Amino acid sequence: MIGLLISVLIFNLIAFKMNKRLLPSQVVQIWTFTIAFQMLFDLIVEFKFNSYWYFEPGVDWAELISRTVLIPPVNMIFLNLYPFEKKVIKKIVFLLIFVICILIYEYITMLPEPWGYFRYGWWGILHSAIVDPVILLFLLGFYKWIQWLDRKQVTIRN
């Protein structure tokens, strides 16, 4: 639990200190999207197939911390650092580096308690290496969609 709480504090401080790109409404939308997407993903992959879990298998109140205030700031950091205006190769390299960082962090979270809080069932680091880029691409698509909606709203007002 100590590792989780320290991570939440650090990721949130970094995310909100470095945020230069996301509007307050976009922060709320990214936060909400992240929680909903993670809950849907975990409902299927974690609970139905027992692939991984936080702390112990099954539902636990402590899991709410990881599901509500750990991953959303990581997504904010990703969106703030993502090289939107760069060439495709730089975008791919950035995505791969970010996924490697996520995988390193995931490995650290598997330390024994009180530092670690994440456990694998049949899921493994290779599964995460395949799924994480796809999830980040969904996040980018969602962000571009809310940007489009914001521009459309400005056009309608004028």
C-alpha positions as CSV (number, residue, x, y, z in Angstrom):
1,M,0.0,0.0,0.0
2,I,2.9,2.4,0.7
3,G,4.2,2.0,-2.9
4,L,0.7,2.8,-4.3
5,L,0.2,5.9,-2.1
6,I,3.7,7.2,-3.0
7,S,3.0,6.6,-6.7
8,V,-0.4,8.3,-6.6
9,L,1.3,11.4,-4.9
10,I,4.2,11.5,-7.4
11,F,2.1,10.9,-10.6
12,N,-0.5,13.5,-9.6
13,L,2.1,16.1,-8.7
14,I,4.0,15.6,-12.0
15,A,0.8,15.5,-14.0
16,F,-0.7,18.8,-12.6
17,K,2.7,20.6,-12.4
18,M,3.6,19.8,-16.0
19,N,0.1,20.3,-17.6
20,K,0.4,22.9,-20.3
21,R,-1.7,21.3,-22.9
22,L,-5.0,20.1,-21.3
23,L,-7.8,22.5,-20.5
24,P,-9.6,21.9,-17.2
25,S,-12.6,20.4,-19.0
26,Q,-10.2,18.1,-20.9
27,V,-8.6,17.0,-17.6
28,V,-12.0,16.0,-16.3
29,Q,-12.9,14.2,-19.6
30,I,-9.6,12.3,-19.7
31,W,-9.9,11.4,-16.0
32,T,-13.5,10.1,-16.5
33,F,-12.6,8.3,-19.7
34,T,-9.6,6.6,-18.0
35,I,-11.6,5.4,-15.0
36,A,-14.5,4.1,-17.2
37,F,-12.2,2.5,-19.7
38,Q,-10.1,0.8,-17.0
39,M,-13.1,-0.4,-15.1
40,L,-14.6,-1.9,-18.3
41,F,-11.2,-3.5,-19.2
42,D,-10.7,-4.8,-15.7
43,L,-14.2,-6.1,-15.5
44,I,-13.5,-8.4,-18.4
45,V,-9.8,-9.2,-18.1
46,E,-9.3,-9.1,-14.4
47,F,-12.6,-10.3,-12.9
48,K,-13.9,-12.6,-15.6
49,F,-10.6,-14.2,-16.6
50,N,-8.6,-13.8,-13.3
51,S,-5.6,-12.5,-15.3
52,Y,-4.2,-10.0,-12.7
53,W,-5.4,-8.2,-9.6
54,Y,-4.5,-5.5,-7.2
55,F,-3.5,-6.7,-3.7
56,E,-5.6,-9.9,-3.7
57,P,-8.0,-11.5,-6.2
58,G,-11.5,-10.2,-6.0
59,V,-12.9,-6.8,-5.2
60,D,-11.2,-4.8,-2.5
61,W,-11.8,-1.1,-1.4
62,A,-8.0,-0.4,-1.7
63,E,-8.3,-1.1,-5.4
64,L,-10.3,2.0,-5.8
65,I,-7.2,4.1,-5.3
66,S,-5.4,2.5,-8.2
67,R,-8.4,2.7,-10.4
68,T,-9.4,6.3,-9.7
69,V,-6.3,8.3,-8.9
70,L,-3.3,6.4,-10.2
71,I,-3.8,5.8,-13.9
72,P,-5.6,9.1,-14.9
73,P,-2.5,11.3,-14.1
74,V,-0.3,8.9,-16.0
75,N,-2.6,9.5,-19.0
76,M,-2.3,13.3,-18.5
77,I,1.5,13.0,-18.4
78,F,1.4,11.0,-21.7
79,L,-0.8,13.5,-23.4
80,N,1.3,16.5,-22.2
81,L,4.5,14.9,-23.5
82,Y,3.2,13.3,-26.7
83,P,4.8,14.9,-29.8
84,F,1.7,15.8,-31.7
85,E,3.5,18.1,-34.1
86,K,6.4,15.7,-34.9
87,K,6.9,13.1,-37.6
88,V,5.3,9.7,-37.3
89,I,8.6,8.0,-36.4
90,K,9.1,10.3,-33.4
91,K,5.5,9.5,-32.3
92,I,6.2,5.8,-32.6
93,V,9.5,6.1,-30.7
94,F,7.8,8.2,-28.0
95,L,5.0,5.6,-27.7
96,L,7.5,2.7,-27.3
97,I,9.6,4.6,-24.7
98,F,6.5,5.4,-22.7
99,V,5.3,1.8,-22.9
100,I,8.7,0.6,-21.7
101,C,8.4,3.0,-18.7
102,I,5.0,1.6,-17.9
103,L,6.3,-1.9,-18.1
104,I,9.2,-1.0,-15.7
105,Y,6.7,0.5,-13.3
106,E,4.4,-2.5,-13.6
107,Y,7.4,-4.7,-12.8
108,I,8.2,-2.6,-9.7
109,T,4.5,-2.8,-8.5
110,M,4.9,-6.6,-8.2
111,L,7.4,-6.2,-5.3
112,P,6.2,-7.7,-2.0
113,E,3.9,-5.6,0.1
114,P,4.0,-2.9,1.5
115,W,5.7,-1.6,-1.7
116,G,4.0,-3.7,-4.3
117,Y,0.3,-4.0,-4.9
118,F,-0.1,-5.7,-8.3
119,R,-0.1,-9.4,-9.1
120,Y,-0.3,-11.5,-12.2
121,G,-2.5,-14.5,-12.6
122,W,-2.0,-15.9,-16.1
123,W,-1.3,-12.4,-17.5
124,G,2.3,-11.5,-18.0
125,I,4.5,-8.6,-18.9
126,L,4.3,-9.6,-22.6
127,H,0.6,-9.2,-22.5
128,S,1.0,-5.7,-21.1
129,A,3.6,-4.9,-23.8
130,I,1.1,-5.8,-26.5
131,V,-2.0,-4.2,-24.9
132,D,-0.5,-1.0,-23.5
133,P,0.2,0.7,-26.9
134,V,-3.3,-0.1,-28.0
135,I,-4.8,1.4,-24.9
136,L,-2.6,4.5,-25.3
137,L,-3.8,4.8,-29.0
138,F,-7.4,4.7,-27.7
139,L,-6.5,7.5,-25.3
140,L,-5.0,9.5,-28.2
141,G,-8.1,8.9,-30.3
142,F,-10.4,10.0,-27.4
143,Y,-8.2,13.2,-26.8
144,K,-8.4,14.1,-30.5
145,W,-12.2,13.6,-30.4
146,I,-12.7,15.9,-27.5
147,Q,-10.4,18.5,-29.2
148,W,-12.6,18.2,-32.2
149,L,-15.7,18.6,-30.1
150,D,-14.2,21.7,-28.4
151,R,-13.4,23.3,-31.9
152,K,-16.9,22.4,-33.1
153,Q,-18.4,24.1,-30.0
154,V,-16.4,27.3,-30.6
155,T,-17.5,27.3,-34.3
156,I,-21.2,26.9,-33.3
157,R,-20.9,29.8,-30.8
158,N,-19.5,32.1,-33.5
